[in-house]
Amino acid sequence: MQRAKNEFTNNKCSETEKLQATHNPLLHKKIKKMLPKKHINTQSIKDKHGNLLHDRQDILDRCAQYVEELYDDTRCSADKSTVMKDV
């Protein structure tokens, strides 16, 4: 098992060296594939004042607040009736 792993690694290294020697642009893609994937999972948003919210309930409350503000209709009822007449 160890022998196969070493052989695999040596093959990858020789491929990388060949790409580097020829200044091939695929070198960076090859190296990126060999490196472990980074899984950064941050679940945070900012509140109205720019403070980061990390708690799940705080985030849900902020989302609800944002949607309410987004669809808040501050026009008075007289303006609404004139808008409806124009349509």
Backbone as XML, in Angstrom:
<?xml version="1.0"?>
<chain id="A" units="angstrom">
  <residue number="1" name="MET">
    <atom name="N" x="0.830" y="-1.194" z="0.000"/>
    <atom name="CA" x="0.000" y="0.000" z="0.000"/>
    <atom name="C" x="0.874" y="1.257" z="0.000"/>
  </residue>
  <residue number="2" name="GLN">
    <atom name="N" x="1.868" y="1.276" z="0.871"/>
    <atom name="CA" x="2.767" y="2.417" z="0.966"/>
    <atom name="C" x="3.546" y="2.600" z="-0.335"/>
  </residue>
  <residue number="3" name="ARG">
    <atom name="N" x="3.908" y="1.493" z="-0.934"/>
    <atom name="CA" x="4.664" y="1.541" z="-2.190"/>
    <atom name="C" x="3.827" y="2.194" z="-3.303"/>
  </residue>
  <residue number="4" name="ALA">
    <atom name="N" x="2.555" y="1.837" z="-3.384"/>
    <atom name="CA" x="1.658" y="2.407" z="-4.393"/>
    <atom name="C" x="1.452" y="3.903" z="-4.155"/>
  </residue>
  <residue number="5" name="LYS">
    <atom name="N" x="1.345" y="4.272" z="-2.893"/>
    <atom name="CA" x="1.159" y="5.676" z="-2.551"/>
    <atom name="C" x="2.396" y="6.492" z="-2.942"/>
  </residue>
  <residue number="6" name="ASN">
    <atom name="N" x="3.570" y="5.968" z="-2.645"/>
    <atom name="CA" x="4.817" y="6.654" z="-3.008"/>
    <atom name="C" x="4.953" y="6.771" z="-4.526"/>
  </residue>
  <residue number="7" name="GLU">
    <atom name="N" x="4.589" y="5.716" z="-5.239"/>
    <atom name="CA" x="4.673" y="5.731" z="-6.699"/>
    <atom name="C" x="3.716" y="6.786" z="-7.278"/>
  </residue>
  <residue number="8" name="PHE">
    <atom name="N" x="2.526" y="6.830" z="-6.743"/>
    <atom name="CA" x="1.547" y="7.817" z="-7.177"/>
    <atom name="C" x="2.070" y="9.239" z="-6.943"/>
  </residue>
  <residue number="9" name="THR">
    <atom name="N" x="2.605" y="9.480" z="-5.754"/>
    <atom name="CA" x="3.136" y="10.800" z="-5.412"/>
    <atom name="C" x="4.313" y="11.159" z="-6.304"/>
  </residue>
  <residue number="10" name="ASN">
    <atom name="N" x="5.183" y="10.212" z="-6.556"/>
    <atom name="CA" x="6.337" y="10.470" z="-7.419"/>
    <atom name="C" x="5.891" y="10.807" z="-8.844"/>
  </residue>
  <residue number="11" name="ASN">
    <atom name="N" x="4.881" y="10.120" z="-9.344"/>
    <atom name="CA" x="4.359" y="10.419" z="-10.681"/>
    <atom name="C" x="3.790" y="11.844" z="-10.746"/>
  </residue>
  <residue number="12" name="LYS">
    <atom name="N" x="3.052" y="12.215" z="-9.721"/>
    <atom name="CA" x="2.478" y="13.562" z="-9.671"/>
    <atom name="C" x="3.584" y="14.620" z="-9.613"/>
  </residue>
  <residue number="13" name="CYS">
    <atom name="N" x="4.620" y="14.336" z="-8.836"/>
    <atom name="CA" x="5.734" y="15.286" z="-8.725"/>
    <atom name="C" x="6.465" y="15.425" z="-10.058"/>
  </residue>
  <residue number="14" name="SER">
    <atom name="N" x="6.683" y="14.320" z="-10.744"/>
    <atom name="CA" x="7.388" y="14.403" z="-12.030"/>
    <atom name="C" x="6.537" y="15.149" z="-13.069"/>
  </residue>
  <residue number="15" name="GLU">
    <atom name="N" x="5.219" y="14.944" z="-13.061"/>
    <atom name="CA" x="4.335" y="15.694" z="-13.953"/>
    <atom name="C" x="4.418" y="17.197" z="-13.668"/>
  </residue>
  <residue number="16" name="THR">
    <atom name="N" x="4.431" y="17.527" z="-12.387"/>
    <atom name="CA" x="4.503" y="18.922" z="-11.974"/>
    <atom name="C" x="5.832" y="19.541" z="-12.396"/>
  </residue>
  <residue number="17" name="GLU">
    <atom name="N" x="6.909" y="18.812" z="-12.227"/>
    <atom name="CA" x="8.232" y="19.311" z="-12.618"/>
    <atom name="C" x="8.313" y="19.545" z="-14.125"/>
  </residue>
  <residue number="18" name="LYS">
    <atom name="N" x="7.725" y="18.644" z="-14.911"/>
    <atom name="CA" x="7.723" y="18.807" z="-16.367"/>
    <atom name="C" x="6.927" y="20.056" z="-16.765"/>
  </residue>
  <residue number="19" name="LEU">
    <atom name="N" x="5.777" y="20.263" z="-16.126"/>
    <atom name="CA" x="4.971" y="21.447" z="-16.422"/>
    <atom name="C" x="5.706" y="22.726" z="-16.037"/>
  </residue>
  <residue number="20" name="GLN">
    <atom name="N" x="6.427" y="22.665" z="-14.929"/>
    <atom name="CA" x="7.167" y="23.837" z="-14.484"/>
    <atom name="C" x="8.326" y="24.135" z="-15.445"/>
  </residue>
  <residue number="21" name="ALA">
    <atom name="N" x="8.973" y="23.114" z="-15.917"/>
    <atom name="CA" x="10.113" y="23.305" z="-16.820"/>
    <atom name="C" x="9.685" y="23.932" z="-18.144"/>
  </residue>
  <residue number="22" name="THR">
    <atom name="N" x="8.475" y="23.619" z="-18.587"/>
    <atom name="CA" x="7.986" y="24.159" z="-19.862"/>
    <atom name="C" x="7.145" y="25.425" z="-19.670"/>
  </residue>
  <residue number="23" name="HIS">
    <atom name="N" x="7.051" y="25.904" z="-18.418"/>
    <atom name="CA" x="6.252" y="27.089" z="-18.084"/>
    <atom name="C" x="4.817" y="26.955" z="-18.582"/>
  </residue>
  <residue number="24" name="ASN">
    <atom name="N" x="4.265" y="25.778" z="-18.386"/>
    <atom name="CA" x="2.907" y="25.468" z="-18.821"/>
    <atom name="C" x="1.902" y="26.098" z="-17.845"/>
  </residue>
  <residue number="25" name="PRO">
    <atom name="N" x="0.871" y="26.772" z="-18.351"/>
    <atom name="CA" x="-0.123" y="27.377" z="-17.452"/>
    <atom name="C" x="-0.976" y="26.350" z="-16.700"/>
  </residue>
  <residue number="26" name="LEU">
    <atom name="N" x="-0.934" y="25.108" z="-17.093"/>
    <atom name="CA" x="-1.698" y="24.068" z="-16.389"/>
    <atom name="C" x="-1.056" y="23.689" z="-15.054"/>
  </residue>
  <residue number="27" name="LEU">
    <atom name="N" x="0.140" y="24.184" z="-14.812"/>
    <atom name="CA" x="0.855" y="23.864" z="-13.575"/>
    <atom name="C" x="0.032" y="24.221" z="-12.345"/>
  </residue>
  <residue number="28" name="HIS">
    <atom name="N" x="-0.539" y="25.399" z="-12.342"/>
    <atom name="CA" x="-1.298" y="25.843" z="-11.162"/>
    <atom name="C" x="-2.545" y="25.000" z="-10.948"/>
  </residue>
  <residue number="29" name="LYS">
    <atom name="N" x="-3.198" y="24.593" z="-12.025"/>
    <atom name="CA" x="-4.382" y="23.731" z="-11.897"/>
    <atom name="C" x="-3.989" y="22.373" z="-11.325"/>
  </residue>
  <residue number="30" name="LYS">
    <atom name="N" x="-2.866" y="21.852" z="-11.782"/>
    <atom name="CA" x="-2.388" y="20.547" z="-11.315"/>
    <atom name="C" x="-2.079" y="20.600" z="-9.818"/>
  </residue>
  <residue number="31" name="ILE">
    <atom name="N" x="-1.415" y="21.667" z="-9.402"/>
    <atom name="CA" x="-1.066" y="21.813" z="-7.985"/>
    <atom name="C" x="-2.336" y="21.975" z="-7.150"/>
  </residue>
  <residue number="32" name="LYS">
    <atom name="N" x="-3.278" y="22.741" z="-7.654"/>
    <atom name="CA" x="-4.528" y="22.960" z="-6.927"/>
    <atom name="C" x="-5.285" y="21.646" z="-6.719"/>
  </residue>
  <residue number="33" name="LYS">
    <atom name="N" x="-5.247" y="20.765" z="-7.724"/>
    <atom name="CA" x="-5.921" y="19.471" z="-7.602"/>
    <atom name="C" x="-5.263" y="18.592" z="-6.548"/>
  </residue>
  <residue number="34" name="MET">
    <atom name="N" x="-3.946" y="18.712" z="-6.406"/>
    <atom name="CA" x="-3.220" y="17.861" z="-5.458"/>
    <atom name="C" x="-3.422" y="18.298" z="-4.011"/>
  </residue>
  <residue number="35" name="LEU">
    <atom name="N" x="-3.684" y="19.567" z="-3.788"/>
    <atom name="CA" x="-3.841" y="20.074" z="-2.429"/>
    <atom name="C" x="-5.213" y="19.719" z="-1.874"/>
  </residue>
  <residue number="36" name="PRO">
    <atom name="N" x="-5.302" y="19.566" z="-0.557"/>
    <atom name="CA" x="-6.615" y="19.258" z="0.032"/>
    <atom name="C" x="-7.559" y="20.440" z="-0.121"/>
  </residue>
  <residue number="37" name="LYS">
    <atom name="N" x="-8.825" y="20.124" z="-0.215"/>
    <atom name="CA" x="-9.857" y="21.146" z="-0.371"/>
    <atom name="C" x="-10.078" y="21.865" z="0.963"/>
  </residue>
  <residue number="38" name="LYS">
    <atom name="N" x="-10.269" y="23.169" z="0.870"/>
    <atom name="CA" x="-10.559" y="23.953" z="2.064"/>
    <atom name="C" x="-12.062" y="24.145" z="2.144"/>
  </residue>
  <residue number="39" name="HIS">
    <atom name="N" x="-12.642" y="23.733" z="3.240"/>
    <atom name="CA" x="-14.078" y="23.887" z="3.436"/>
    <atom name="C" x="-14.303" y="24.904" z="4.547"/>
  </residue>
  <residue number="40" name="ILE">
    <atom name="N" x="-14.503" y="26.130" z="4.134"/>
    <atom name="CA" x="-14.772" y="27.183" z="5.096"/>
    <atom name="C" x="-16.272" y="27.441" z="5.061"/>
  </residue>
  <residue number="41" name="ASN">
    <atom name="N" x="-16.900" y="27.171" z="6.168"/>
    <atom name="CA" x="-18.340" y="27.322" z="6.240"/>
    <atom name="C" x="-18.665" y="28.329" z="7.342"/>
  </residue>
  <residue number="42" name="THR">
    <atom name="N" x="-18.792" y="29.556" z="6.965"/>
    <atom name="CA" x="-19.133" y="30.576" z="7.942"/>
    <atom name="C" x="-20.582" y="30.978" z="7.739"/>
  </residue>
  <residue number="43" name="GLN">
    <atom name="N" x="-21.289" y="30.954" z="8.787"/>
    <atom name="CA" x="-22.696" y="31.313" z="8.769"/>
    <atom name="C" x="-22.863" y="32.587" z="9.579"/>
  </residue>
  <residue number="44" name="SER">
    <atom name="N" x="-22.557" y="33.727" z="8.973"/>
    <atom name="CA" x="-22.739" y="34.976" z="9.681"/>
    <atom name="C" x="-23.154" y="36.061" z="8.702"/>
  </residue>
  <residue number="45" name="ILE">
    <atom name="N" x="-23.931" y="36.990" z="9.210"/>
    <atom name="CA" x="-24.354" y="38.152" z="8.428"/>
    <atom name="C" x="-24.219" y="39.369" z="9.334"/>
  </residue>
  <residue number="46" name="LYS">
    <atom name="N" x="-24.367" y="40.540" z="8.738"/>
    <atom name="CA" x="-24.268" y="41.769" z="9.518"/>
    <atom name="C" x="-25.659" y="42.309" z="9.828"/>
  </residue>
  <residue number="47" name="ASP">
    <atom name="N" x="-25.776" y="42.918" z="11.011"/>
    <atom name="CA" x="-27.039" y="43.561" z="11.357"/>
    <atom name="C" x="-27.059" y="44.983" z="10.804"/>
  </residue>
  <residue number="48" name="LYS">
    <atom name="N" x="-28.068" y="45.753" z="11.146"/>
    <atom name="CA" x="-28.223" y="47.113" z="10.628"/>
    <atom name="C" x="-27.023" y="48.006" z="10.961"/>
  </residue>
  <residue number="49" name="HIS">
    <atom name="N" x="-26.384" y="47.726" z="12.070"/>
    <atom name="CA" x="-25.294" y="48.570" z="12.552"/>
    <atom name="C" x="-23.919" y="48.048" z="12.138"/>
  </residue>
  <residue number="50" name="GLY">
    <atom name="N" x="-23.883" y="46.968" z="11.345"/>
    <atom name="CA" x="-22.617" y="46.430" z="10.864"/>
    <atom name="C" x="-21.981" y="45.400" z="11.773"/>
  </residue>
  <residue number="51" name="ASN">
    <atom name="N" x="-22.662" y="44.993" z="12.834"/>
    <atom name="CA" x="-22.130" y="43.975" z="13.738"/>
    <atom name="C" x="-22.387" y="42.587" z="13.163"/>
  </residue>
  <residue number="52" name="LEU">
    <atom name="N" x="-21.419" y="41.697" z="13.292"/>
    <atom name="CA" x="-21.580" y="40.339" z="12.786"/>
    <atom name="C" x="-22.480" y="39.525" z="13.705"/>
  </residue>
  <residue number="53" name="LEU">
    <atom name="N" x="-23.400" y="38.804" z="13.096"/>
    <atom name="CA" x="-24.288" y="37.904" z="13.839"/>
    <atom name="C" x="-23.903" y="36.470" z="13.504"/>
  </residue>
  <residue number="54" name="HIS">
    <atom name="N" x="-23.656" y="35.670" z="14.526"/>
    <atom name="CA" x="-23.247" y="34.280" z="14.316"/>
    <atom name="C" x="-24.320" y="33.290" z="14.769"/>
  </residue>
  <residue number="55" name="ASP">
    <atom name="N" x="-25.098" y="33.683" z="15.754"/>
    <atom name="CA" x="-26.119" y="32.799" z="16.305"/>
    <atom name="C" x="-27.223" y="32.577" z="15.277"/>
  </residue>
  <residue number="56" name="ARG">
    <atom name="N" x="-27.655" y="31.335" z="15.147"/>
    <atom name="CA" x="-28.661" y="30.976" z="14.145"/>
    <atom name="C" x="-29.949" y="31.779" z="14.314"/>
  </residue>
  <residue number="57" name="GLN">
    <atom name="N" x="-30.411" y="31.900" z="15.538"/>
    <atom name="CA" x="-31.667" y="32.627" z="15.783"/>
    <atom name="C" x="-31.511" y="34.103" z="15.462"/>
  </residue>
  <residue number="58" name="ASP">
    <atom name="N" x="-30.361" y="34.691" z="15.794"/>
    <atom name="CA" x="-30.117" y="36.100" z="15.466"/>
    <atom name="C" x="-30.123" y="36.315" z="13.954"/>
  </residue>
  <residue number="59" name="ILE">
    <atom name="N" x="-29.540" y="35.375" z="13.220"/>
    <atom name="CA" x="-29.503" y="35.469" z="11.762"/>
    <atom name="C" x="-30.916" y="35.380" z="11.184"/>
  </residue>
  <residue number="60" name="LEU">
    <atom name="N" x="-31.707" y="34.437" z="11.695"/>
    <atom name="CA" x="-33.093" y="34.304" z="11.223"/>
    <atom name="C" x="-33.913" y="35.560" z="11.535"/>
  </residue>
  <residue number="61" name="ASP">
    <atom name="N" x="-33.699" y="36.120" z="12.722"/>
    <atom name="CA" x="-34.413" y="37.347" z="13.096"/>
    <atom name="C" x="-34.017" y="38.498" z="12.178"/>
  </residue>
  <residue number="62" name="ARG">
    <atom name="N" x="-32.728" y="38.598" z="11.858"/>
    <atom name="CA" x="-32.262" y="39.674" z="10.970"/>
    <atom name="C" x="-32.822" y="39.504" z="9.561"/>
  </residue>
  <residue number="63" name="CYS">
    <atom name="N" x="-32.885" y="38.275" z="9.077"/>
    <atom name="CA" x="-33.457" y="38.023" z="7.752"/>
    <atom name="C" x="-34.927" y="38.430" z="7.715"/>
  </residue>
  <residue number="64" name="ALA">
    <atom name="N" x="-35.671" y="38.086" z="8.760"/>
    <atom name="CA" x="-37.082" y="38.463" z="8.831"/>
    <atom name="C" x="-37.218" y="39.980" z="8.878"/>
  </residue>
  <residue number="65" name="GLN">
    <atom name="N" x="-36.365" y="40.630" z="9.652"/>
    <atom name="CA" x="-36.388" y="42.088" z="9.754"/>
    <atom name="C" x="-36.076" y="42.725" z="8.402"/>
  </residue>
  <residue number="66" name="TYR">
    <atom name="N" x="-35.102" y="42.174" z="7.691"/>
    <atom name="CA" x="-34.714" y="42.701" z="6.384"/>
    <atom name="C" x="-35.868" y="42.606" z="5.383"/>
  </residue>
  <residue number="67" name="VAL">
    <atom name="N" x="-36.542" y="41.460" z="5.364"/>
    <atom name="CA" x="-37.654" y="41.273" z="4.430"/>
    <atom name="C" x="-38.796" y="42.217" z="4.777"/>
  </residue>
  <residue number="68" name="GLU">
    <atom name="N" x="-39.062" y="42.392" z="6.060"/>
    <atom name="CA" x="-40.111" y="43.328" z="6.460"/>
    <atom name="C" x="-39.775" y="44.742" z="5.999"/>
  </residue>
  <residue number="69" name="GLU">
    <atom name="N" x="-38.530" y="45.153" z="6.176"/>
    <atom name="CA" x="-38.112" y="46.493" z="5.746"/>
    <atom name="C" x="-38.154" y="46.616" z="4.224"/>
  </residue>
  <residue number="70" name="LEU">
    <atom name="N" x="-37.826" y="45.547" z="3.553"/>
    <atom name="CA" x="-37.789" y="45.556" z="2.093"/>
    <atom name="C" x="-39.184" y="45.784" z="1.512"/>
  </residue>
  <residue number="71" name="TYR">
    <atom name="N" x="-40.170" y="45.150" z="2.101"/>
    <atom name="CA" x="-41.533" y="45.236" z="1.584"/>
    <atom name="C" x="-42.415" y="46.190" z="2.376"/>
  </residue>
  <residue number="72" name="ASP">
    <atom name="N" x="-41.823" y="46.982" z="3.250"/>
    <atom name="CA" x="-42.591" y="47.931" z="4.048"/>
    <atom name="C" x="-43.129" y="49.033" z="3.141"/>
  </residue>
  <residue number="73" name="ASP">
    <atom name="N" x="-44.432" y="49.249" z="3.191"/>
    <atom name="CA" x="-45.080" y="50.261" z="2.366"/>
    <atom name="C" x="-45.405" y="51.447" z="3.260"/>
  </residue>
  <residue number="74" name="THR">
    <atom name="N" x="-44.645" y="52.523" z="3.110"/>
    <atom name="CA" x="-44.823" y="53.680" z="3.982"/>
    <atom name="C" x="-45.720" y="54.746" z="3.376"/>
  </residue>
  <residue number="75" name="ARG">
    <atom name="N" x="-46.275" y="54.471" z="2.214"/>
    <atom name="CA" x="-47.181" y="55.442" z="1.595"/>
    <atom name="C" x="-48.475" y="55.522" z="2.389"/>
  </residue>
  <residue number="76" name="CYS">
    <atom name="N" x="-49.078" y="56.689" z="2.422"/>
    <atom name="CA" x="-50.353" y="56.810" z="3.126"/>
    <atom name="C" x="-51.464" y="56.218" z="2.257"/>
  </residue>
  <residue number="77" name="SER">
    <atom name="N" x="-52.616" y="55.982" z="2.829"/>
    <atom name="CA" x="-53.697" y="55.324" z="2.104"/>
    <atom name="C" x="-54.221" y="56.183" z="0.948"/>
  </residue>
  <residue number="78" name="ALA">
    <atom name="N" x="-54.132" y="57.516" z="1.044"/>
    <atom name="CA" x="-54.591" y="58.386" z="-0.044"/>
    <atom name="C" x="-53.703" y="58.187" z="-1.274"/>
  </residue>
  <residue number="79" name="ASP">
    <atom name="N" x="-52.403" y="58.030" z="-1.066"/>
    <atom name="CA" x="-51.495" y="57.800" z="-2.186"/>
    <atom name="C" x="-51.779" y="56.471" z="-2.850"/>
  </residue>
  <residue number="80" name="LYS">
    <atom name="N" x="-52.141" y="55.480" z="-2.072"/>
    <atom name="CA" x="-52.438" y="54.153" z="-2.624"/>
    <atom name="C" x="-53.631" y="54.213" z="-3.562"/>
  </residue>
  <residue number="81" name="SER">
    <atom name="N" x="-54.649" y="54.984" z="-3.183"/>
    <atom name="CA" x="-55.841" y="55.039" z="-4.019"/>
    <atom name="C" x="-55.556" y="55.751" z="-5.330"/>
  </residue>
  <residue number="82" name="THR">
    <atom name="N" x="-54.711" y="56.770" z="-5.321"/>
    <atom name="CA" x="-54.382" y="57.461" z="-6.569"/>
    <atom name="C" x="-53.533" y="56.589" z="-7.470"/>
  </residue>
  <residue number="83" name="VAL">
    <atom name="N" x="-52.699" y="55.777" z="-6.888"/>
    <atom name="CA" x="-51.882" y="54.864" z="-7.677"/>
    <atom name="C" x="-52.779" y="53.855" z="-8.353"/>
  </residue>
  <residue number="84" name="MET">
    <atom name="N" x="-53.747" y="53.331" z="-7.640"/>
    <atom name="CA" x="-54.669" y="52.345" z="-8.207"/>
    <atom name="C" x="-55.497" y="52.959" z="-9.325"/>
  </residue>
  <residue number="85" name="LYS">
    <atom name="N" x="-55.875" y="54.246" z="-9.217"/>
    <atom name="CA" x="-56.658" y="54.891" z="-10.262"/>
    <atom name="C" x="-55.828" y="55.080" z="-11.527"/>
  </residue>
  <residue number="86" name="ASP">
    <atom name="N" x="-54.525" y="55.336" z="-11.354"/>
    <atom name="CA" x="-53.641" y="55.531" z="-12.506"/>
    <atom name="C" x="-53.441" y="54.256" z="-13.303"/>
  </residue>
  <residue number="87" name="VAL">
    <atom name="N" x="-53.557" y="53.137" z="-12.658"/>
    <atom name="CA" x="-53.332" y="51.857" z="-13.346"/>
    <atom name="C" x="-54.503" y="51.580" z="-14.190"/>
  </residue>
</chain>
